[in-house]
């Protein structure tokens, strides 16, 4: 129990944080949609706008289908081969693409699958006249599968690992063949997860920006977010940008509504490699088949990352590290990441405390309870209004005030904060709720309030989930290209923008070197956060 003054302070702080998030998103969206509404309405029904929408949905559908199609056999193989050499490290390796900056992963894919990449060079030497092209729809699909197959595999594998051991013993005693095991044991567990996993991947692919920007290959392979960026950055056609943004908001709103009806993949369900006793994977034929599938998946994931490590290390790293532009970009990126992560943590804690206070107050009126429910969706509002749309609105809103680069650092930090907010809330809220349930009555009985309760009760327990959320929020901000894309210039440059600008200038060797540095920094932060989360989970078990 807390005092009434603390209750008022907690609820007031949470409402202020929620109002700030709502105002930032609302002003940006309103500025974009109201800039030239008349001309935008004509663009909204133009053939170009609807062609972009069709391609966005088409590539997202194909990307989702391919990711699930390839993830299913890999997850089944990993579930069967519990004694496969290095299995636990393979499962941990599947977490790396989630912490890898998208622009770094795209460079790695280009190094393997590009025109001068390893695969096409090999195919050309074998006499193939038209090697694989990574630019266009094929490249977008390949990149989406690279980033989403590991996520889908881990989620599906977690569902298979939750099947009771008695099922496998019964299947072995009955001598069930592989098809019967899949039909009666594995598929019923997977079918509960597949719609939610597919919906999550579809949402990620439909709102993809960096991959499409780098691999789209022209107007024929452009999504809504990239088209919005091109309309403002290169053509400065606000009516077209408004029409595209309207469709983007409607599309993401419908997707979020659909996702709310689908089974939600649980973050705690991400597989950590827990071995289960299986009896159906011991035959030589099955072991060979599963081994080939697992090795193929590992090669597919490792090859682009290894190519970046090799090509980046061959660059003149000492020259790149000594360059003034690198230190300016690194300083800007780190400053923005620190600010955005700190604000994300502060807003998340304020929202969580306010919701917890309202839920714990039995006398709370209907208005407060509705406010608590609304706050729970506030962190996900950035999914409804993607960063490019939000950045476009603020770009148009602040443009009359003068040089937009003066406001760019603050805008990028705020947009990156909103991108990290759903993740930070999802990491912190369960930890805060568990801690409150365990220590709420104890702190009240001891009369602990204010700073003393924070120092002696909250901080020792909650510092690890806070560190986890902070590390991932920083990694997300450091590797993001979407927010900086509209505002990047010679005077305002971040590490992702430095990589992208070097690619645009055909200084691919320098781009690989900077990509290696950026990738290492982000992976250290992401893996550090993941290690902290795993340690916390082990301590609570």
SEMARTI-234499 format. One record per atom (N, C-alpha, C, CB): residue in one letter; z, x, y. Coordinates in steps of 0.2 Angstrom, whole numbers, plus 5000, padded with zeros to 4 digits. Atoms other than C-alpha are relative to their C-alpha. Glycine has a CB too. Layout:
BEGIN
AZXY
...
This chain:
BEGIN
X500050044994
X500050005000
X500050045006
X500649955000
X500049964993
X499650065018
X500249955005
X499350035001
X499850044995
X500350005034
X499449965003
X500450045005
X500550044996
X499449875045
X499650045005
X500449945003
X500449954995
X499050005058
X499550044996
X500550045004
X500449965003
X498250115045
X499449954997
X500350034994
X500650055002
X497249955038
X499549995006
X500349944997
X500450024994
X496649915055
X499550065002
X500449985006
X500349944998
X496150095058
X499450024995
X500450065000
X500549995005
X495250115041
X499449955000
X500349994993
X500650044999
X494249955043
X499650015006
X500349925000
X500349984994
X493849995061
X499550065000
X500550015006
X500549945000
X493150165057
X499449984995
X500550064997
X500650025005
X492150095042
X499549965004
X500349964994
X500450054997
X491449955053
X499650045005
X500349955003
X500449964995
X490950085067
X499550054996
X500550055003
X500549965003
X490150205054
X499449954998
X500350034994
X500550045002
X489150055047
X499649985006
X500349944996
X500450024994
X488649995064
X499550065003
X500549985006
X500449944998
X488050175068
X499450014996
X500450065000
X500649995004
X486950185053
X499549945001
X500249994992
X500550064999
X486250005056
X499650015007
X500449945000
X500350004994
X485950045074
X499450065000
X500550025006
X500549955000
X484950205070
X499449984996
X500350074996
X500650025004
X483850125057
X499749945004
X500349974993
X500350064997
X483649965067
X499650025006
X500649955002
X500449984994
X483150055083
X499350034998
X500450055004
X500649965002
X481850165074
X499549954998
X500250054995
X500450055002
X481150015065
X499749965005
X500349964994
X500250044995
X481049905080
X499550035005
X500649975004
X500549974995
X480250035091
X499350014997
X500350075001
X500749995003
X478850065078
X499749934999
X500150034993
X500350065001
X478549885074
X499849965006
X500449954996
X500150044994
X478549825092
X499650045005
X500649985004
X500349964995
X477549965100
X499349975002
X499850074996
X500650034999
X475849875099
X499849954995
X499450055001
X500150055005
X476049725089
X499449964999
X500649955001
X500650045000
X474449635094
X499550044996
X499849995007
X500549965004
X473349775088
X500250024993
X499950075004
X499749985007
X474449815073
X499849944995
X500750015000
X500150065004
X474149635067
X499350004997
X500149935003
X500750005002
X472249665066
X499950064995
X499650025006
X500049945005
X472549835057
X500349974993
X500350065002
X499750025006
X473649745045
X499649974994
X500649955001
X500550035005
X472249645037
X499450044999
X499949935003
X500649965000
X470949785038
X500050034993
X500150065004
X500149975007
X470149855022
X500350064999
X499350004999
X499749945001
X470850025025
X500750004998
X499950055006
X499350015001
X472649965025
X500149984993
X500349955005
X499950035007
X472449865009
X499850054995
X499749944999
X500249955005
X471550005000
X500550054999
X499350045003
X499549955000
X472950125004
X500649974996
X500350025007
X499550035004
X474249994997
X499850004993
X500149935003
X500250005007
X473249974981
X500050064997
X499249975000
X499949945003
X473150154978
X500750024999
X499650065004
X499249995001
X475050174981
X500349974994
X500349985007
X499750045006
X475450044968
X499650024994
X499949935001
X500449985006
X474050104956
X500350074998
X499350015002
X499849945002
X474650284956
X500750004998
X499950065006
X499350015002
X476450234955
X500149974993
X500449965005
X500050035006
X476050124940
X499850054994
X499649945000
X500249955005
X475150264931
X500550054999
X499350035002
X499549955001
X476450394935
X500649984996
X500250025007
X499450025004
X477850284928
X499849994993
X500249935003
X500250005006
X476850244913
X500050064996
X499449964999
X500149935003
X476450424909
X500750034999
X499650045004
X499349975001
X478250484912
X500449974995
X500449995007
X499650035005
X479050354901
X499650014993
X500049925001
X500449995006
X477650374888
X500250074997
X499250005001
X499949935002
X477950564887
X500850014999
X499850055005
X499349995000
X479850554889
X500349974993
X500449975006
X499750035006
X480150434874
X500050054994
X499649944999
X500049965006
X479550554860
X500450065001
X499350024998
X499649944999
X480450704868
X500749984999
X499950035007
X499350025001
X482050604869
X500249994993
X500249945005
X499850025007
X481950544851
X500050074996
X499449964998
X500049945003
X481550724846
X500750045001
X499450055002
X499449974998
X483050794855
X500649974997
X500150005007
X499550045003
X484150654848
X500050024992
X499949935001
X500049995007
X483650694830
X500250074998
X499349994997
X499949935002
X483750884831
X500650035004
X499450045002
X499449994996
X485550904836
X500250084999
X500649964997
X499949935001
X485551084829
X499450055002
X500150024993
X500649964997
X483951144838
X500250055004
X499549955004
X499849954996
X484151314845
X499949995007
X499650074998
X500050004993
X484651314863
X500049935003
X499550045003
X500050074998
X484751124863
X500349985007
X500249954995
X499650014994
X486151114876
X499750035006
X500750024999
X500349974994
X485251234888
X499349965002
X499850074998
X500750044999
X483551134886
X500249945004
X499749984994
X499850064996
X484550974892
X500250025007
X500549974996
X499849984993
X485351074906
X499450025004
X500550055000
X500649984996
X483651144911
X499649945003
X499550034995
X500350064997
X483050964913
X500349975006
X500049944995
X499750024993
X484150944928
X499850045005
X500850014999
X500249964995
X483351084937
X499449975004
X499750074997
X500550044996
X481750984943
X500449965005
X499549974996
X499650054996
X483050864951
X500350045006
X500549964997
X499749964994
X483751004962
X499550045003
X500650044997
X500549964997
X482151094965
X499649965006
X499550024995
X500450034995
X481351064982
X499349984998
X499950055006
X500750035002
X479750954980
X499450055002
X499949945003
X500649954998
X478651084990
X500050064995
X500150025007
X500049945005
X479251224978
X499749984994
X500750034999
X500350025006
X478851124963
X499249995000
X500349944997
X500750004999
X477151084970
X499650065000
X499849965006
X500349935000
X476751264973
X500050034993
X500450055004
X500049985007
X477251304955
X499449974996
X500649994997
X500550035004
X476051174948
X499350025002
X500149925002
X500649974998
X474651234959
X499850074997
X500050015008
X500149935003
X474951414952
X499849994993
X500650045001
X500250015007
X474751344934
X499349965000
X500549974997
X500650045001
X473451204936
X499550005006
X500349935000
X500550004994
X472551244953
X499450034998
X500350045005
X500749975002
X470751304954
X500150074998
X499650005006
X499949935002
X471351484953
X500650014996
X500150055006
X499450005004
X472851444942
X499950034993
X500349935000
X500049975006
X473251514925
X499649954995
X500750014997
X500450055005
X472551354915
X499350005002
X500349935001
X500750004999
X470951344924
X499650064999
X499949975007
X500349945002
X470651524923
X499850014993
X500450065003
X500149995007
X470851524905
X499549954997
X500749984996
X500550045002
X469751374903
X499350025002
X500149935003
X500749974998
X468351454913
X499850064996
X500150025008
X500249945004
X468451614903
X499849974993
X500650044999
X500250035007
X468251494887
X499349965001
X500549964998
X500650034999
X466651424895
X500049935002
X499650004994
X500050074997
X467251254902
X499750005007
X500749985000
X500350004993
X466151214917
X500449965005
X499349974999
X499750044995
X467251084925
X500850004998
X499749935001
X499350005001
X469051134924
X500449955003
X500350075002
X499650054997
X470551024928
X500150015007
X500750004996
X499950004993
X470750984946
X500749975002
X499449965004
X499450034998
X472450964953
X500149965006
X500550065001
X500050044994
X471950884969
X499749934999
X499650045006
X500250075001
X471750694970
X500549974995
X499350004997
X499550045004
X472450564958
X500350044994
X499649944997
X499849965006
X472550684943
X500650055002
X499450044997
X499449964998
X473650804953
X500649975001
X499850045006
X499450044999
X474750674959
X500449974994
X499849935005
X499750025006
X475050604942
X500450064996
X499549974995
X499749945003
X475350774935
X500750025003
X499650065000
X499449984997
X476650814948
X500649954999
X499950015008
X499550055001
X477550654946
X500350004993
X499749935002
X499849995006
X477650674928
X500550064999
X499550014995
X499649945000
X478350854931
X500749985002
X499750055004
X499450024997
X479750784941
X500449954997
X500049995008
X499750065002
X480150624933
X500150004992
X499649945001
X499950005007
X479950664914
X500750034998
X499450044997
X499349985002
X481550764913
X500549955002
X500250075004
X499550054999
X482550624922
X499949954995
X499849975007
X500050055005
X481850494910
X500250024994
X499349985000
X499849975007
X482150604895
X500850005000
X499750074999
X499349995000
X483950634900
X500449935000
X500350045006
X499850075000
X484250444903
X499949974994
X499749965006
X500250035007
X483450394887
X500450034995
X499350004998
X499649975005
X484350524877
X500749985000
X499950085001
X499350024999
X486050474884
X500149934996
X500249995007
X500050075004
X485650294877
X500050014992
X499449965002
X500049995007
X485250364860
X500750044998
X499450054998
X499449975002
X486850474860
X500649955000
X500250055005
X499550055000
X487850314863
X500049964994
X500049965006
X500050045007
X487350234846
X500550034996
X499350014997
X499449985004
X488850234835
X499850044994
X500449944997
X500249965006
X488850364821
X500049964993
X500550054999
X500050045006
X489150224808
X499249984999
X500449945000
X500650025001
X487350174811
X499650054996
X499649985007
X500449945003
X486650344806
X500250014992
X500150065003
X499849995007
X487750354790
X499749944996
X500850005000
X500250065004
X487250174785
X499250014999
X500149945004
X500749995001
X485350224788
X499950054994
X499750025006
X500149955005
X485550374777
X500249974993
X500550065001
X499850025007
X486450284763
X499549954997
X500749965000
X500550045002
X485050154763
X499450034999
X500049945005
X500649965001
X483750284763
X499449975005
X499749994993
X500550034996
X482850204778
X499550055003
X500449975007
X500649954997
X481150284783
X500150005008
X499349974998
X500049994993
X480850344800
X499849945004
X499550065002
X500250064996
X479950194806
X500549945000
X499349974997
X499450055000
X481350074801
X500650025004
X500249994992
X499449984996
X482650184809
X499849995008
X500150084999
X500250014994
X481550174825
X500149935002
X499350035002
X500050074998
X481349994824
X500649965000
X499549964994
X499450045000
X483049934820
X500650045003
X500249994992
X499549964997
X484150074827
X499950025007
X500350054996
X500149964994
X483350174841
X499749955005
X499550064998
X500450044995
X482150044849
X500549955003
X499549974997
X499550054997
X483549914852
X500450035005
X500449974995
X499649974995
X484550044861
X499650025006
X500350074997
X500449974995
X483050114871
X499749945005
X499450044997
X500350054997
X482349944876
X500549975006
X499849944996
X499550024995
X483949904886
X499950055006
X500750004998
X500049954994
X483650064897
X499350015003
X500250074997
X500749984998
X481750074898
X499849965007
X499549984995
X500250044993
X481549934912
X500350035006
X500249934999
X499749974994
X482850014923
X499850075002
X500750004999
X500249934998
X482250194921
X499349995003
X500050044993
X500750014997
X480450134924
X500049975007
X499649954995
X499950024993
X480950044939
X500250055005
X500549945001
X499849944996
X481850194946
X499450055001
X500650034997
X500649954999
X480350304943
X499549975004
X499750024993
X500550044996
X479150174950
X500250015008
X499949934998
X499850004993
X480150174966
X499950075003
X500849985001
X500149934998
X480150364967
X499350025001
X500350054995
X500849984999
X478250374965
X499749965005
X499749994993
X500350044995
X477850234976
X500250025007
X500249925000
X499849974993
X478850314991
X499950085000
X500749985001
X500149935000
X478250494986
X499650025007
X499650024994
X500349974994
X477750595002
X499750074999
X500550005006
X500249935000
X477750785000
X499450014994
X500650044998
X500549995005
X476750784983
X499449975002
X500349974993
X500650034999
X475450664989
X499750045006
X500149935002
X500249964994
X475350765006
X499650064998
X500550015005
X500249945003
X475050924996
X499450004995
X500550044998
X500550005005
X473950864982
X499649945000
X500449994993
X500450064999
X473150704988
X499350015000
X500249965006
X500749985000
X471550784992
X499549965004
X499750004993
X500450034996
X470950675005
X500149925001
X499350004999
X499950074999
X470850485011
X500049964993
X499549975005
X500150035007
X470350434993
X500650004996
X499450024996
X499449995004
X472050484987
X500650015004
X500050064995
X499450004995
X473350435000
X500449944999
X499750005007
X499550055001
X474950334999
X500249975007
X500650024996
X499850034993
X475650225013
X500450055004
X500549944999
X499649964996
X476950355018
X499650065003
X500650034996
X500449954997
X475650495020
X499549975005
X499650034994
X500450034995
X474450375029
X500349995007
X499749944997
X499650014993
X475850335042
X500050075003
X500749974998
X499949934998
X476150525044
X499350025004
X500250054995
X500649984997
X474250555047
X499849965006
X499550004994
X500250054995
X474050405058
X500350035007
X500249934999
X499649984993
X475350475071
X499950085001
X500749994999
X500049934999
X475250665068
X499350035002
X500250044994
X500649984999
X473350685068
X499549965004
X499650024993
X500550054997
X472450525074
X500449975006
X499849954995
X499650044995
X473850455085
X499849935001
X500150045007
X500250075001
X473450285080
X500649954999
X499449994995
X499450045002
X475050185082
X499949934997
X500449995007
X500150065003
X474350015078
X499950014992
X499449965003
X500149995007
X473750085061
X500750024997
X499550054999
X499349985003
X475450165058
X500549945000
X500350065005
X499650065001
X476350005062
X499849954994
X500049965007
X500250045006
X475249905050
X500250034993
X499249995000
X499849975007
X475550035036
X500850004999
X499850075000
X499250005001
X477450045040
X500249934998
X500350025007
X499850065002
X477549855039
X499949994993
X499649955004
X500150015007
X476749855022
X500550044996
X499350024998
X499649965003
X477849995017
X500749974999
X500150075003
X499350035000
X479449905022
X500049944995
X500249985007
X500150065004
X478849745013
X500050024993
X499449965002
X500149985007
X478349844997
X500750034998
X499550055000
X499349975003
X480049944996
X500549945000
X500250055005
X499550055000
X481049785000
X499949964993
X499949955006
X500250035006
X480149694985
X500250044994
X499349985000
X499849965005
X480449844974
X500750004999
X499750075001
X499350005001
X482249854978
X500349934997
X500350015007
X499850075002
X482449664975
X499950004992
X499649945003
X500250005007
X481549694958
X500550044996
X499350024999
X499649955003
X482649844954
X500749974999
X500150065004
X499350035000
X484249734957
X500049964994
X500249975006
X500050045005
X483749624943
X499950034993
X499449955000
X500149965006
X483349764930
X500650034998
X499450055001
X499449965002
X484649854920
X500050065003
X500050014992
X499949944996
X485349994930
X500150064996
X500549995006
X499849945003
X485250164923
X500650035003
X499450055000
X499349984997
X487050234924
X499950085001
X500549984995
X500049934998
X487250404932
X500450044995
X500250025007
X499649975005
X488650444920
X499750004993
X500749964999
X500349995006
X487450414906
X499550054999
X499649934999
X500449955000
X486450564910
X500350054994
X500050045007
X499749975006
X486550664894
X500250075002
X499450014995
X499749934999
X487650824894
X499950044994
X500750005002
X500149965006
X487050874877
X500549994994
X500050075001
X499550015005
X488350794866
X499749994993
X500549935002
X500350005007
X487950824848
X500249944996
X500150064996
X499950065004
X487850674836
X499850024993
X499749935003
X500249985007
X487750684817
X499549954998
X500649994996
X500650035002
X486050634812
X499850034993
X499450015005
X500249985007
X485350634794
X499249994999
X500349964995
X500750025001
X483550584797
X499550065003
X499849945004
X500449954997
X482950744806
X500050074996
X500250025007
X500049945004
X483150874791
X499450024996
X500649994996
X500649985003
X481550864783
X499550045004
X499649934998
X500449954997
X480351004786
X499449975005
X499750054995
X500550034996
X478950894792
X500249975007
X499649944996
X499750034994
X480050804805
X500250065004
X500649954998
X499749954995
X480850964811
X499450045003
X500450054995
X500549974997
X479151044814
X499749965005
X499450014995
X500350044995
X478450894823
X500549995006
X500049934997
X499550014994
X480050874834
X500050075004
X500749984997
X500049934997
X480051064837
X499450015005
X500050054995
X500650004996
X478251054843
X500149965007
X499449984997
X499950044994
X478750914855
X500450035005
X500249934998
X499549984996
X480250994862
X499750075003
X500750024996
X500349944998
X479351164864
X499549995006
X499850054995
X500550024995
X477951084873
X500349975007
X499549944997
X499750024994
X479050994885
X500450055004
X500649954998
X499749944996
X480051154889
X499450045003
X500450044995
X500649964997
X478351244892
X499849975006
X499550024995
X500350044994
X477751104904
X500550015006
X500049934998
X499550004994
X479451114914
X500050075002
X500649984997
X499849934998
X479651304914
X499450045003
X500250044994
X500649964998
X477851364917
X500050005008
X499449974997
X500150004992
X477751304936
X500650045003
X500049935002
X499449964997
X479551374939
X499950074999
X500749974997
X500149935001
X479151534931
X499550035004
X499950014992
X500549974996
X477551554940
X500250015007
X499449955000
X499749994993
X478451534957
X500450065000
X500449945002
X499549945000
X479751664952
X499550064999
X500450004993
X500449945000
X478351784947
X499650015006
X499549994994
X500449994994
X477151754962
X500450015006
X499649945001
X499549994994
X478651744974
X500250075000
X500549955000
X499749935001
X479351914967
X499450055002
X500350014994
X500549954999
X477651994969
X499850005008
X499349984997
X500149994993
X477651954988
X500450055003
X500249935003
X499649954997
X478252075000
X500749975003
X499650045006
X499450044998
X480051995001
X500450045005
X500449994994
X499649974994
X480752135012
X499749995006
X500050084998
X500350014994
X479452105025
X500149935002
X499250014999
X499950074998
X479651915024
X500849995002
X499949964994
X499350004998
X481551935025
X500250035007
X500550034995
X499949974993
X481452045040
X499649965006
X499750075000
X500450044995
X480251925049
X500549965004
X499549964997
X499650044996
X480951845064
X500049924999
X499850015008
X500150075001
X480151675060
X500449984994
X499349994998
X499650025006
X481151675043
X500749985002
X500050054995
X499350014998
X482851695051
X500049945005
X500250065004
X500050064996
X482351565064
X500049934996
X499550005005
X500150055004
X481851445051
X500649994995
X499450004995
X499450005005
X483351485039
X500649975005
X500250074997
X499550024996
X484551465054
X499949925002
X500050045006
X500150074998
X483751295059
X500249964994
X499349995002
X499950045006
X483751235041
X500849994998
X499650034994
X499350005002
X485551285037
X500449965005
X500350075000
X499750044995
X486151205054
X499949934999
X499850025007
X500150075001
X485351045050
X500349984994
X499249995000
X499750025007
X485951045032
X500749995001
X499850054995
X499350014999
X487751075037
X500249945004
X500250065004
X499950064995
X487650945051
X499949934996
X499650005006
X500150065003
X486850815040
X500549984994
X499250004997
X499550015005
X487950845025
X500749985002
X500150074996
X499350024998
X489550835035
X500049935003
X500150055006
X500050074997
X489050675044
X499949954994
X499449995004
X500050045006
X488550605027
X500749994996
X499550024995
X499350005003
X490250645020
X500549965004
X500350074999
X499550044996
X491150575035
X499849925000
X499950025007
X500250085000
X490150405035
X500249974993
X499349995001
X499950025007
X490350395016
X500849984999
X499850054995
X499350015000
X492250415017
X500249945004
X500450075002
X499950054996
X492350295031
X499949934997
X499750005007
X500350065003
X491350165022
X500549984993
X499350004998
X499650015007
X492350185005
X500749985002
X500050074996
X499350024998
X494050185014
X500049925002
X500350045005
X500050074997
X493550025023
X500049954994
X499549995005
X500150055006
X492949935007
X500650004996
X499450024996
X499450005005
X494449994997
X500649965004
X500250074999
X499550044996
X495649925011
X499949935000
X500050035007
X500250085000
X494749755012
X500249974993
X499349995002
X499950035006
X494749734993
X500850004998
X499650054995
X499350005001
X496549784992
X500549955003
X500350075001
X499650044996
X497149665005
X499849924997
X499850005007
X500150065003
X497349494996
X499949955006
X500649984996
X500150054995
X497449405013
X499450015005
X500750015005
X500749994996
X495749475019
X499649935000
X499650054997
X500450074999
X494749325026
X499350014997
X500049985007
X500750005002
X492949285021
X499650055004
X499749935000
X500449964996
X492249375035
X500050084998
X500150005008
X499849935002
X493049545030
X499750014993
X500750015000
X500249995007
X492549515012
X499250015000
X500249954995
X500750004999
X490749485017
X499850075003
X499749945004
X500249934997
X490749645028
X500150054995
X500550015006
X499949955005
X491449745013
X499450004995
X500649994996
X500650015005
X489949675002
X499450035004
X499949934998
X500649984996
X488749715016
X500050085001
X500049975007
X499949934999
X489449895018
X499750044994
X500750025001
X500249975006
X489049925000
X499250014999
X500249964994
X500849995000
X487149905003
X499850045006
X499749935001
X500249964994
X487249995020
X499750074998
X500550015004
X500249935002
X487050165011
X499350004997
X500550034996
X500750005004
X485450105002
X499549985005
X500049964994
X500550024995
X484550045018
X499550055001
X500449985007
X500549954999
X483650205020
X499450004994
X500350075000
X500550015006
X482750165003
X499549945003
X500349984994
X500550054998
X482050005012
X499650035006
X500549945003
X500449974994
X481550105028
X499950084998
X500349995007
X500149935002
X480850275021
X500150055006
X499450014996
X499949954994
X481150435032
X499450005004
X500150074997
X500649994996
X479350445037
X499949945005
X499350004996
X500150064996
X479350265044
X500650005005
X500249944996
X499550004995
X481050295052
X499850065006
X500750024997
X500249944995
X480450465060
X499449975004
X499850064996
X500650024996
X478850375066
X500349965006
X499549964996
X499850044995
X479850245075
X500450045006
X500549954997
X499649964995
X481050365084
X499550055004
X500550054997
X500549964996
X479450475088
X499749965006
X499550024995
X500250054995
X478750325097
X500549995006
X499749944997
X499550024995
X480350285105
X500250055005
X500749984996
X499849944996
X480750455112
X499450045004
X500450054996
X500649974998
X478950505116
X500050005008
X499449984997
X500050014993
X479050435134
X500550045004
X500149935002
X499549964997
X480550545138
X499950075001
X500749994996
X500249934999
X479650705137
X499950044993
X500550045004
X500149965006
X479550845124
X500449984994
X500150085002
X499750025006
X479950775107
X500450054997
X499549964996
X499649945003
X480550945101
X500750005002
X499650065000
X499349994998
X482050935111
X500549954996
X500149985008
X499650055004
X482650785101
X500050014992
X499949935002
X500249995008
X481950845084
X500650024996
X499450055000
X499549985005
X483450935077
X500549954999
X500450065003
X499550055001
X484650795080
X499749944995
X500249975006
X500350055004
X483350665073
X499950024993
X499349995003
X500149975007
X482950775057
X500750004997
X499750075000
X499350005003
X484850795054
X500249934998
X500550035005
X499850075002
X485150605055
X499649974995
X499949965007
X500450025006
X483650565044
X500250034994
X499350015002
X499749965006
X484250695031
X500649974998
X500050075001
X499450035002
X485950615032
X499949944997
X500550005006
X500150075003
X485350445028
X499750014993
X499549965005
X500349995006
X484250515014
X500650024995
X499550065000
X499549985005
X485850595006
X500649954999
X500350065003
X499450055000
X487050445010
X500049964993
X499949955005
X499950035006
X486650344994
X500350044994
X499349974998
X499749965005
X486950494983
X500750025001
X499650065000
X499349984998
X488550544992
X500549944998
X500050025007
X499550065001
X489250364991
X500149994992
X499649945003
X499950015007
X488850354972
X500450064997
X499350014997
X499549955003
X489750524969
X500749995002
X499850075002
X499350014997
X491250484980
X500449944998
X500050015007
X499650065001
X491650304977
X500349994994
X499549945001
X499650015006
X492050304959
X500650055000
X499650024994
X499549955000
X493150464962
X500649975004
X499850075002
X499550034995
X494050374977
X500349944997
X499749985006
X499750065003
X494350214967
X500450024995
X499449954997
X499649985005
X495050304952
X500650035003
X499650054996
X499449974997
X496150404963
X500549955003
X499850065005
X499650054997
X496750254973
X500449964995
X499649965004
X499750035006
X497150164957
X500650034997
X499549974995
X499549965003
X498150304951
X500650025004
X499750064997
X499549974996
X499150354966
X500249965006
X499750075003
X499850054995
X499150204978
X500749985000
X499649945000
X499350025000
X500850144973
X500550055000
X500149964993
X499649945000
X501550314971
X500150025007
X499750064996
X499949984993
X501150364989
X500449955004
X499350005003
X499650054997
X501850194995
X500750014999
X499849934998
X499349995001
X503450224986
X500350065003
X500150004992
X499749944997
X503650394993
X500050005007
X499650064997
X500150014993
X503250335010
X499650055003
X500750015003
X500449954998
X501850465012
X499449965005
X499650044994
X500550034995
X500650425027
X499750065004
X500449955005
X500449964995
X499350505038
X499850074997
X500450025006
X500249935002
X499150695036
X500350024994
X500150055006
X499749985006
X500450725023
X499749974994
X500849975001
X500350035006
X499650605011
X499350034999
X499949925001
X500649975000
X497950685015
X500150074997
X499650005006
X499949945002
X498650855012
X500350014993
X500550045005
X499749995006
X499750834997
X499849964994
X500749995001
X500250055005
X498950684988
X499350004999
X500349935002
X500750015000
X497150664992
X499650064999
X499849965006
X500449945000
X496450834995
X500050044994
X500250055006
X500049965006
X497050924979
X499549974995
X500650014997
X500450045005
X496150784969
X499349995002
X500349944998
X500750034998
X494650734979
X499650065003
X500149955005
X500449954997
X494050904985
X499450024996
X500550075001
X500549985004
X493050934970
X499449955000
X500250014993
X500650054999
X491950774971
X499750015007
X500249934999
X500349994993
X491850804990
X499650065000
X500650015005
X500549945000
X491150984986
X499449984997
X500450064997
X500650015003
X489950914974
X499549965004
X500249954994
X500550044996
X489250784986
X499850045006
X500449945003
X500249964995
X489250905000
X499450054998
X500650045003
X500549955002
X488251034990
X499349974999
X500250034993
X500650035001
X486950914984
X499749975007
X500149944995
X500350034993
X486750835002
X499750065004
X500649975004
X500349944996
X486451015009
X499450024996
X500550065000
X500649985004
X485251054995
X499449955001
X500150004992
X500550054999
X484250894998
X499750015007
X500349935000
X500349994993
X484150925017
X499650075001
X500650005005
X500449944999
X483651105015
X499350004997
X500450064996
X500650005004
X482251065003
X499549945003
X500149994993
X500450064998
X481550905013
X499550025005
X500549955003
X500650004995
X479850905021
X499949945004
X499450034996
X500250064997
X479750725025
X500249995007
X500349944996
X499750024994
X480850715040
X499750055005
X500850015000
X500349944995
X480150885048
X499349995001
X500250074997
X500750005000
X478350835045
X499749985007
X499749964994
X500350034994
X478150735061
X500250045006
X500349935001
X499849964994
X479150855072
X499950075000
X500849985001
X500149935001
X478751025065
X499550035005
X499850024993
X500549964996
X477951155077
X500250075000
X500149975008
X499849935000
X478051335082
X500750015003
X499550045004
X499349994997
X479651305092
X500549974995
X500049975007
X499550045005
X480451195078
X499850014993
X500249935003
X500349985006
X480251265061
X500650004995
X499650065000
X499549995005
X481251245045
X499750044994
X500349934997
X500349965006
X481051335028
X499549964996
X500650024995
X500650035003
X480051195020
X499450005004
X500249934998
X500650004996
X478951185035
X499750075001
X500249985007
X500349935000
X478751375035
X499650014994
X500650055000
X500449995006
X478151365017
X499349965001
X500449974994
X500650054999
X476951215021
X499550035005
X500249935002
X500449974995
X476251305037
X499650064997
X500450015006
X500349945003
X475951465027
X499449984995
X500550054997
X500550025004
X474951365014
X499449975004
X500349944996
X500650034996
X473951275028
X499650065003
X500349965005
X500349944997
X473551455035
X499750044994
X500450045004
X500349965006
X472951515017
X500450064999
X499350015001
X499649945001
X474351645017
X500549984994
X500550025006
X499750035006
X474751584999
X500650054997
X499549994995
X499649955002
X475651754995
X500749995004
X499850075000
X499450014996
X476951725009
X500349944999
X499850015008
X499850065002
X477051545005
X500450004993
X499549954999
X499749995006
X477551594987
X500750035001
X499650034995
X499449964999
X478851714993
X500549965004
X499950065005
X499550044997
X479651595005
X500249944995
X499749975007
X499850065005
X479651454991
X500550034995
X499349984997
X499549975004
X480551574980
X500750005003
X499850074997
X499349994996
X481951604993
X500349935000
X499950035007
X499750074999
X482051414997
X500249974993
X499449965003
X499850035007
X482051364978
X500750034998
X499550024995
X499449975002
X483451494974
X500649975004
X500050075001
X499450024996
X484551434989
X500249934997
X499850005007
X499950075002
X484351244984
X500350004993
X499349965001
X499750015006
X484651274966
X500750034999
X499550044995
X499349985000
X486251374969
X500449955002
X500050065004
X499650054998
X486851234979
X500149944995
X499749975007
X500050065005
X486351094967
X500350024994
X499249984998
X499749985006
X486951194952
X500850015001
X499750064997
X499349994999
X488551234960
X500449935001
X500150035007
X499750075000
X488851044964
X500049974993
X499649965005
X500050025007
X488351004946
X500650034996
X499350014997
X499549965004
X489551134939
X500749975002
X500050075002
X499450034998
X490951064950
X500149934997
X500049995008
X500050075003
X490550884944
X500250004993
X499449965001
X499950005007
X490550934926
X500850034999
X499550054997
X499349975001
X492251034928
X500549945001
X500150055005
X499550064999
X493050874936
X499949954994
X499749975007
X500150055006
X492350764922
X500450034994
X499349994998
X499749975005
X493050884909
X500849995001
X499850074998
X499350004999
X494750884917
X500349935000
X500250025007
X499850075001
X494850694917
X499949974993
X499649955005
X500050035007
X494450674899
X500550024996
X499350034997
